[in-house]
Amino acid sequence: MNRILLFLFIAFLYGCKKEGGPADTDTLNTPNILLIIADDMGKDATSGFSEGSIKPNTPNLDKIKDEGLVFSNLWVNPTCSPTRASIITGKYGYRTGVKWANDKLDQSEKTLQQYINEATGNAYSTAIIGKWHLSGENATINPESFGIDYYAGLIGGGVQDYYKWQLTESGAGRLQTEYTSKVFSDLSIDWVNSQTKPWFLWLAFNAPHTPFHVPPTEMHSQGDLPEYTDDLDPVPYYLAAIEAMDYQIGRLLAAIPEDELSNTVILFIGDNGTPNKVAQAPYSSKTVKGSLYQGGINVPMFVSGKGVNRTGVDDNLICSTDIFSTIANLAGAQISEVHDSKSFKPLLSSVGKHRDFQYSEMNDGTDDLWAISNGAYKLIINANGQKELYDLSDDPYEKNNLLTGTLTTEANNAKVELEAELVKIRN
């Protein structure tokens, strides 16, 4: 009798065990991860921030924002390729060589997707859909060679026409005549709903990047816009592209089964600041995209969904590199820091301190500059020796370079501290 009972007990255990063993059982509580990147969308074009007076209608982004955390002090890079490289490698641009738009990421770099699957025993399906822009304009490079399970999108930096463009999917290119944001949403819906294990989707819209254009009518609320010409105000066209992107984000989220969506953490960011033609006060055309001023590198980030137990605004200093270790951490990698990346996952559930300093950089072939801040003061240094120092507490939009006058003891001490930390970061 005891042998029979023992046999039945063992049979019961095996019957209840998910096929694949204990490692697979853990994936039942493993979140899906959705990283959404907007192209050229600064705070002045995003609801929830005081910068800018004309905002797009973005109910889906507002829902993500309102149900989770708003990170007010995320620093990225002034252009798209370096920001994307910093996220996918966890490294500053001077280490990878990606410091400006069109710079190429070396294929020897270990990507976030590779790191996750090495750390979790291939627990995740991974995809990048949309803008890649880490291989210059070389359309022969397949991003799947970087350890991504599936890629479909734009290899280069953008399109000349949102309705006529080249889609690359699984290494092959074909002409598309549907609106880019819709195609990326369609591809994302199809891919997500075909997955049988936890997934990490990097969805990179090319919107609202130029060219200014008229999106499909049902996707925006900017009225009956004529075809854009250079003599027209570009702002409504720019906002319409954001609204069309938001519309497609809504389609994607609505297409994910409720139980899947409830087990998904969503991160939304802008890859750099607003283009100069549509910059809004308190920024100027010279302090947005392409610059190391706040309008160029301090961009929106919202995080909500599974495991995000806080709401409101978190003003911790965050670097775009930190998204690498945070996503790896969310996926189950037992790390808090790697390379130049520090996980902010703890902030999703409790108040805490993240970084003492944040760093950004640019090298456009003419100017080689670095920026560093401790939250109160910000120092910008050009390789030619020029320096600028700002008191962000009193001068958040960098109108007064303190180095044009006599420094207070506090400002001088901050300058010395920032210079010393910059040496540590870059060596």
Backbone torsions as a table, in degrees:
resi	resn	phi	psi	omega
1	MET	NA	-42.8	-179.8
2	ASN	-62.1	-38.9	179.1
3	ARG	-64.5	-39.2	179.9
4	ILE	-65.0	-44.7	179.2
5	LEU	-62.0	-40.6	178.5
6	LEU	-62.6	-43.1	180.0
7	PHE	-62.1	-44.3	-179.8
8	LEU	-63.8	-38.0	179.4
9	PHE	-64.2	-44.7	179.4
10	ILE	-64.9	-41.9	179.1
11	ALA	-61.3	-39.0	178.1
12	PHE	-61.2	-44.4	180.0
13	LEU	-61.1	-46.1	-179.2
14	TYR	-66.2	-35.6	179.0
15	GLY	-65.5	-33.3	-179.1
16	CYS	-83.3	-18.1	-174.6
17	LYS	-76.4	130.9	177.6
18	LYS	-67.3	136.8	-178.2
19	GLU	-57.6	133.4	179.7
20	GLY	112.2	-11.9	172.7
21	GLY	95.0	-178.0	-174.0
22	PRO	-57.6	-36.7	-178.6
23	ALA	-61.2	-37.0	178.8
24	ASP	-69.8	-35.5	179.7
25	THR	-58.2	-35.1	-179.2
26	ASP	-62.9	-28.1	-176.1
27	THR	-69.1	-13.9	177.6
28	LEU	-60.2	-29.5	-179.7
29	ASN	-108.0	16.4	-179.6
30	THR	-91.2	125.7	-175.4
31	PRO	-77.1	148.4	163.3
32	ASN	-72.3	153.4	-177.6
33	ILE	-129.4	124.9	178.8
34	LEU	-120.1	111.9	176.1
35	LEU	-104.8	117.2	179.7
36	ILE	-109.3	126.0	-179.5
37	ILE	-116.4	123.7	172.9
38	ALA	-94.3	144.1	-174.3
39	ASP	-99.4	109.7	178.2
40	ASP	73.4	48.7	-179.8
41	MET	-124.3	103.5	-178.6
42	GLY	-91.0	179.5	179.3
43	LYS	-61.2	-34.5	-177.5
44	ASP	-68.4	-11.8	178.7
45	ALA	-113.8	18.1	-173.9
46	THR	-128.2	129.6	176.9
47	SER	-63.1	144.2	178.3
48	GLY	101.7	-5.0	178.6
49	PHE	-120.5	147.9	-176.6
50	SER	-74.8	-23.2	-180.0
51	GLU	-66.7	135.1	179.9
52	GLY	83.9	144.2	-179.3
53	SER	-110.4	-16.4	-179.3
54	ILE	-112.4	115.8	-174.9
55	LYS	-117.4	149.3	174.9
56	PRO	-75.8	161.7	174.9
57	ASN	-89.5	106.5	-173.2
58	THR	-131.6	72.7	-176.4
59	PRO	-61.6	-32.7	-177.5
60	ASN	-75.5	-41.3	174.6
61	LEU	-67.2	-36.5	177.9
62	ASP	-61.6	-37.2	179.6
63	LYS	-66.6	-43.4	176.2
64	ILE	-59.2	-45.1	-179.2
65	LYS	-63.0	-49.0	-173.1
66	ASP	-71.2	-27.1	-178.4
67	GLU	-91.0	-2.8	-178.1
68	GLY	-139.0	-144.8	-176.0
69	LEU	-106.2	139.4	170.6
70	VAL	-102.6	119.3	175.8
71	PHE	-95.4	114.1	-172.6
72	SER	-88.4	-11.3	-174.2
73	ASN	-124.2	39.7	172.7
74	LEU	-78.0	129.1	171.7
75	TRP	-107.1	132.0	173.2
76	VAL	-117.0	-153.1	174.7
77	ASN	-108.7	164.2	-174.9
78	PRO	-70.4	-17.1	176.8
79	THR	-134.9	172.0	-164.0
80	CYS	-72.2	-48.3	-174.3
81	SER	-57.0	-46.5	-179.9
82	PRO	-62.6	-37.5	178.2
83	THR	-63.3	-45.5	-179.5
84	ARG	-63.9	-40.3	178.8
85	ALA	-65.0	-38.5	-179.6
86	SER	-65.8	-35.7	179.4
87	ILE	-71.9	-43.2	-172.3
88	ILE	-80.2	-16.4	178.1
89	THR	-113.9	-21.8	-173.5
90	GLY	74.0	17.8	-175.9
91	LYS	-123.1	148.3	172.6
92	TYR	-67.2	156.0	-174.5
93	GLY	-62.5	-32.0	-178.7
94	TYR	-66.5	-18.4	176.6
95	ARG	-83.9	-34.3	-176.5
96	THR	-96.3	-16.1	-176.0
97	GLY	85.1	1.6	179.0
98	VAL	-98.6	98.6	-174.0
99	LYS	-126.0	0.8	178.8
100	TRP	-157.6	164.8	179.5
101	ALA	-56.8	136.7	178.8
102	ASN	84.6	-7.5	173.1
103	ASP	-63.3	149.6	-174.4
104	LYS	-103.0	137.1	175.3
105	LEU	-85.1	125.6	180.0
106	ASP	-66.9	138.9	-176.7
107	GLN	-72.0	-4.5	174.7
108	SER	-78.9	-14.5	-179.3
109	GLU	-69.6	138.1	174.9
110	LYS	-84.1	122.4	-177.3
111	THR	-84.2	165.7	176.9
112	LEU	-57.2	-40.9	-179.5
113	GLN	-64.0	-41.4	177.1
114	GLN	-65.5	-41.9	-178.2
115	TYR	-62.0	-45.1	179.9
116	ILE	-59.2	-47.6	-175.0
117	ASN	-73.2	-28.2	172.4
118	GLU	-68.6	-37.2	-176.8
119	ALA	-78.4	-22.3	-174.2
120	THR	-115.8	7.2	-178.3
121	GLY	66.7	43.2	179.3
122	ASN	58.2	41.6	-179.2
123	ALA	-73.4	-20.7	-171.7
124	TYR	-112.0	145.5	160.8
125	SER	-89.7	138.2	-176.5
126	THR	-127.2	146.0	177.5
127	ALA	-149.4	148.2	164.7
128	ILE	-120.2	125.1	178.5
129	ILE	-125.1	126.6	180.0
130	GLY	115.4	-144.1	-174.0
131	LYS	-74.0	129.3	177.9
132	TRP	-98.7	-71.2	173.5
133	HIS	57.0	37.0	173.4
134	LEU	-119.9	11.5	178.4
135	SER	-129.2	30.5	-175.6
136	GLY	62.3	-134.4	175.9
137	GLU	-109.8	21.5	-176.5
138	ASN	-79.7	98.6	-176.0
139	ALA	-73.5	-7.8	-179.8
140	THR	-83.1	-10.8	-179.1
141	ILE	-84.0	128.2	177.7
142	ASN	-99.0	115.3	179.8
143	PRO	-56.1	-19.9	178.2
144	GLU	-63.1	-18.6	176.6
145	SER	-71.3	-9.9	176.1
146	PHE	-92.7	16.2	175.5
147	GLY	87.7	18.4	177.9
148	ILE	-96.3	133.6	-176.4
149	ASP	-64.7	-38.5	-175.0
150	TYR	-145.5	135.5	175.0
151	TYR	-134.5	137.8	170.3
152	ALA	-150.6	130.1	179.4
153	GLY	159.5	-149.2	-179.6
154	LEU	-99.0	121.7	177.5
155	ILE	-71.0	-42.0	-175.6
156	GLY	-88.2	-160.5	-170.2
157	GLY	-85.0	-14.6	-178.5
158	GLY	177.3	-164.9	-179.5
159	VAL	-128.3	156.6	172.3
160	GLN	-86.5	-22.1	-177.6
161	ASP	-147.8	121.0	-179.2
162	TYR	-63.9	-14.9	-177.7
163	TYR	-109.0	0.4	-179.8
164	LYS	-149.3	104.1	-170.7
165	TRP	-158.3	167.7	-176.0
166	GLN	-99.9	116.9	175.0
167	LEU	-93.4	130.5	172.4
168	THR	-106.5	126.5	179.4
169	GLU	-137.8	122.9	-179.9
170	SER	51.8	38.9	173.9
171	GLY	89.8	-6.0	-178.7
172	ALA	-116.2	144.1	-178.4
173	GLY	-106.0	148.6	174.6
174	ARG	-153.5	150.9	-178.6
175	LEU	-72.9	135.2	176.4
176	GLN	-114.7	143.0	177.9
177	THR	-122.9	11.2	173.1
178	GLU	-99.9	157.5	-177.7
179	TYR	-59.4	132.6	-171.1
180	THR	-55.8	-47.6	-175.8
181	SER	-62.7	-34.8	177.2
182	LYS	-67.4	-43.7	-179.4
183	VAL	-61.9	-43.6	179.8
184	PHE	-63.5	-37.3	177.2
185	SER	-67.5	-44.6	178.2
186	ASP	-57.6	-47.8	-179.3
187	LEU	-62.9	-38.6	179.8
188	SER	-66.5	-43.3	178.5
189	ILE	-60.1	-47.1	-179.2
190	ASP	-62.2	-43.1	-176.7
191	TRP	-69.1	-48.3	-178.3
192	VAL	-58.2	-44.4	-175.0
193	ASN	-79.1	-0.6	174.5
194	SER	-102.4	1.1	-175.8
195	GLN	-84.8	146.1	179.9
196	THR	-115.7	1.5	176.3
197	LYS	-141.2	172.7	-179.5
198	PRO	-52.5	146.4	-175.2
199	TRP	-130.2	152.2	173.4
200	PHE	-124.8	110.6	179.5
201	LEU	-109.9	122.9	173.3
202	TRP	-100.3	104.8	-177.3
203	LEU	-106.5	109.8	-173.1
204	ALA	-114.6	99.0	176.0
205	PHE	-70.4	150.2	169.8
206	ASN	-88.7	-11.4	174.4
207	ALA	-75.6	146.8	2.6
208	PRO	-97.5	30.7	178.8
209	HIS	-53.2	149.9	173.3
210	THR	-57.8	157.3	12.8
211	PRO	-79.1	146.7	172.5
212	PHE	-66.0	138.6	-171.0
213	HIS	-159.0	176.7	177.4
214	VAL	-106.1	110.2	176.6
215	PRO	-69.9	167.2	174.6
216	PRO	-52.6	138.6	-171.0
217	THR	-54.0	-41.6	-175.1
218	GLU	-69.6	-9.9	-174.7
219	MET	-97.5	-4.3	-176.9
220	HIS	-145.5	167.2	-177.2
221	SER	-120.9	24.3	-176.2
222	GLN	-89.6	9.3	175.1
223	GLY	87.0	-168.5	-176.1
224	ASP	-85.7	84.4	-176.4
225	LEU	-80.1	134.2	171.3
226	PRO	-73.6	165.8	175.0
227	GLU	-57.2	138.5	-174.1
228	TYR	-70.8	135.6	169.4
229	THR	-132.2	161.3	-171.9
230	ASP	-63.6	-17.8	-179.5
231	ASP	-87.1	-1.3	-179.4
232	LEU	-95.3	158.0	175.4
233	ASP	-69.9	119.9	-176.6
234	PRO	-77.4	-13.9	-172.9
235	VAL	-58.5	-48.1	179.6
236	PRO	-60.0	-33.2	-179.9
237	TYR	-70.9	-40.4	177.0
238	TYR	-62.9	-46.1	179.5
239	LEU	-66.1	-35.9	178.8
240	ALA	-63.1	-38.1	178.4
241	ALA	-65.9	-37.3	176.6
242	ILE	-65.5	-44.6	-179.5
243	GLU	-63.9	-37.9	177.5
244	ALA	-65.7	-38.4	175.4
245	MET	-63.0	-44.7	178.3
246	ASP	-60.3	-41.1	177.3
247	TYR	-57.0	-43.1	-178.9
248	GLN	-73.4	-32.7	173.1
249	ILE	-61.0	-41.6	176.9
250	GLY	-61.4	-41.2	176.9
251	ARG	-60.3	-44.6	180.0
252	LEU	-62.1	-49.4	-177.1
253	LEU	-64.1	-35.8	179.4
254	ALA	-69.8	-24.9	-177.7
255	ALA	-86.2	-10.5	178.6
256	ILE	-85.3	126.3	179.1
257	PRO	-52.0	145.7	-172.4
258	GLU	-56.2	-41.2	-179.2
259	ASP	-68.5	-32.2	176.4
260	GLU	-69.7	-44.0	-177.7
261	LEU	-65.6	-36.5	179.2
262	SER	-68.7	-15.9	178.0
263	ASN	-106.4	27.4	-176.4
264	THR	-122.6	133.6	172.1
265	VAL	-101.3	133.8	-175.2
266	ILE	-115.7	128.9	174.4
267	LEU	-118.8	129.6	176.6
268	PHE	-122.6	131.9	177.4
269	ILE	-141.1	159.3	163.6
270	GLY	-95.8	145.1	-175.1
271	ASP	-84.5	-19.3	173.3
272	ASN	-169.5	-177.8	-175.1
273	GLY	-73.6	179.1	-177.1
274	THR	-68.9	144.9	175.3
275	PRO	-61.9	150.9	-171.9
276	ASN	-63.9	-29.2	-177.7
277	LYS	-68.7	-20.5	-177.7
278	VAL	-121.9	16.6	178.7
279	ALA	-64.9	142.0	178.5
280	GLN	-117.6	152.0	175.5
281	ALA	-59.1	143.7	15.4
282	PRO	-86.7	5.3	176.6
283	TYR	-82.2	162.6	172.7
284	SER	-121.8	173.5	-179.0
285	SER	-64.0	-16.7	-178.7
286	LYS	-98.7	-2.5	-175.9
287	THR	-121.8	25.2	179.5
288	VAL	-117.5	-140.9	-178.0
289	LYS	-47.1	136.6	179.4
290	GLY	91.4	-2.2	179.5
291	SER	-124.8	161.0	175.8
292	LEU	-91.5	9.0	174.1
293	TYR	-75.5	167.2	-173.0
294	GLN	-56.7	-36.5	179.5
295	GLY	-66.9	-16.4	179.1
296	GLY	-95.5	-27.1	-171.6
297	ILE	-127.0	-14.6	179.0
298	ASN	-96.1	100.1	-168.7
299	VAL	-119.6	168.3	-179.9
300	PRO	-68.5	144.9	166.1
301	MET	-145.9	125.1	174.6
302	PHE	-117.7	140.3	176.3
303	VAL	-133.8	126.7	178.8
304	SER	-148.5	173.7	176.4
305	GLY	105.2	-152.1	-173.6
306	LYS	-56.3	126.2	175.5
307	GLY	83.1	-2.8	178.5
308	VAL	-95.2	102.4	-172.5
309	ASN	-104.6	6.8	177.0
310	ARG	-118.0	154.9	172.7
311	THR	-130.1	170.1	179.0
312	GLY	99.2	-154.1	-174.3
313	VAL	-112.3	131.8	173.2
314	ASP	-114.3	124.7	-175.3
315	ASP	-103.4	20.1	175.9
316	ASN	-60.6	150.4	175.1
317	LEU	-75.0	121.6	-179.0
318	ILE	-125.8	141.8	171.4
319	CYS	-108.6	151.6	179.3
320	SER	-60.0	-29.7	176.0
321	THR	-58.4	-28.7	-175.8
322	ASP	-66.8	-19.3	178.9
323	ILE	-65.5	-30.9	178.3
324	PHE	-56.8	-59.9	-175.1
325	SER	-72.0	-27.4	177.8
326	THR	-66.3	-47.4	179.0
327	ILE	-66.3	-40.9	177.1
328	ALA	-60.2	-41.4	178.1
329	ASN	-62.7	-45.1	178.3
330	LEU	-61.4	-33.6	-178.7
331	ALA	-78.7	-9.6	177.0
332	GLY	116.7	-3.2	176.4
333	ALA	-67.3	130.9	-175.1
334	GLN	-89.0	64.8	179.5
335	ILE	-135.6	154.9	172.3
336	SER	-116.9	-24.1	178.1
337	GLU	-142.5	141.9	173.1
338	VAL	-153.3	137.2	-177.2
339	HIS	54.2	-123.1	179.5
340	ASP	-102.6	22.6	-172.0
341	SER	-114.7	135.6	178.0
342	LYS	-128.9	124.3	-175.5
343	SER	-67.0	130.9	173.2
344	PHE	-102.9	17.4	177.7
345	LYS	-53.4	-40.9	179.4
346	PRO	-56.3	-29.6	-178.5
347	LEU	-69.7	-17.9	-178.7
348	LEU	-70.8	-19.7	-178.3
349	SER	-121.6	-15.0	-179.6
350	SER	-153.0	154.3	178.5
351	VAL	-71.6	138.3	179.4
352	GLY	-166.8	-177.0	178.4
353	LYS	-106.9	133.6	-176.3
354	HIS	-104.0	-68.3	-177.6
355	ARG	-126.3	153.9	171.7
356	ASP	-91.4	-24.7	-178.0
357	PHE	-140.4	152.4	170.4
358	GLN	-129.4	155.1	-169.1
359	TYR	-137.6	144.5	169.9
360	SER	-147.3	171.9	-174.0
361	GLU	-160.6	166.5	172.6
362	MET	-159.3	150.7	172.2
363	ASN	-149.1	100.3	-175.5
364	ASP	-92.9	12.6	-178.4
365	GLY	95.2	-18.6	176.3
366	THR	-113.9	-50.1	-179.2
367	ASP	-112.0	131.9	176.8
368	ASP	-115.7	106.9	-172.6
369	LEU	-130.5	157.0	177.2
370	TRP	-134.8	148.7	176.6
371	ALA	-130.6	143.3	178.1
372	ILE	-145.2	145.1	-179.7
373	SER	-143.5	149.8	170.8
374	ASN	-106.6	14.4	-179.4
375	GLY	96.4	-35.5	179.2
376	ALA	-97.4	-44.9	-179.9
377	TYR	-118.7	150.7	179.9
378	LYS	-132.9	131.9	-179.8
379	LEU	-117.4	130.2	174.0
380	ILE	-117.0	127.9	-178.2
381	ILE	-124.5	130.6	173.8
382	ASN	-95.6	144.8	179.6
383	ALA	-59.7	-20.2	178.6
384	ASN	-80.8	0.5	176.2
385	GLY	103.8	-11.1	179.0
386	GLN	-71.0	142.8	-178.8
387	LYS	-135.6	149.2	173.7
388	GLU	-134.2	139.8	179.4
389	LEU	-130.7	131.0	-178.1
390	TYR	-128.2	142.6	173.4
391	ASP	-94.5	95.5	-174.9
392	LEU	-67.4	-21.4	179.1
393	SER	-65.8	-41.3	-179.2
394	ASP	-102.0	-18.2	-172.9
395	ASP	-137.0	67.0	-171.5
396	PRO	-66.7	-16.0	-178.2
397	TYR	-113.7	20.7	165.4
398	GLU	56.9	55.0	177.9
399	LYS	-90.0	-24.3	-171.6
400	ASN	-124.9	103.6	175.7
401	ASN	-73.6	110.1	-175.0
402	LEU	-62.5	-21.1	-177.0
403	LEU	-77.2	-3.5	174.0
404	THR	-85.0	-5.4	178.1
405	GLY	-132.6	-164.4	179.4
406	THR	-86.0	129.1	-178.0
407	LEU	-79.4	141.9	169.2
408	THR	-71.2	165.9	177.6
409	THR	-59.2	-42.2	-179.8
410	GLU	-62.4	-45.5	-179.3
411	ALA	-66.0	-39.2	179.5
412	ASN	-66.6	-40.9	177.7
413	ASN	-63.0	-39.4	178.0
414	ALA	-64.1	-41.7	179.0
415	LYS	-60.4	-46.1	179.7
416	VAL	-62.0	-43.7	-179.8
417	GLU	-63.5	-44.0	-178.5
418	LEU	-67.3	-38.9	177.9
419	GLU	-63.4	-41.7	180.0
420	ALA	-65.8	-41.7	179.9
421	GLU	-67.8	-35.4	178.0
422	LEU	-62.4	-39.5	176.3
423	VAL	-61.6	-41.0	179.0
424	LYS	-63.4	-44.7	-177.3
425	ILE	-63.0	-42.3	-171.6
426	ARG	-92.7	9.2	178.3
427	ASN	-131.8	NA	NA
